[in-house]
Amino acid sequence: MAEESALLSGDQVEELLNAIPLDTLTGERDAALIGLLVGCGLQRSEVVSLRLDQLPCKREHWVFVDLLGTGGRIRTVPVPI
């Protein structure tokens, strides 16, 4: 039996984000976390271990630097605007 993909379609992501109430701090936080997971392609463990010093602006673009990913790999991830 083939394993189903855990990836969400664009419509599913939009539906998920639209379900989050943005009139509360908790809702804004949740939307930001979903945005990092989907928009940057970050893993849960990477999102929860983020630090502000890992988010410099380089040449007018925001990037997360020195993220420790799967297998101990260090990477830099651009943040879409």
Residue pairs with C-beta under 8 A, 6 or more apart in sequence:
8 16
8 38
13 34
13 38
16 34
17 31
17 34
17 35
20 27
20 30
20 31
20 34
21 27
22 28
22 31
33 47
36 42
36 47
36 50
37 43
37 44
37 47
39 79
39 80
40 64
40 77
40 78
40 79
40 80
41 77
42 64
42 67
42 77
43 69
43 70
46 67
46 68
46 69
49 68
50 64
50 67
54 64
54 65
54 66
54 67
55 62
55 63
55 64
55 65
55 79
56 62
56 63
56 65
61 78
61 79
62 78
62 79
62 81
63 76
63 77
63 78
63 79
64 76
64 77
64 79
65 76
66 74
66 76
67 74
67 75
67 76
67 77
68 74
69 75
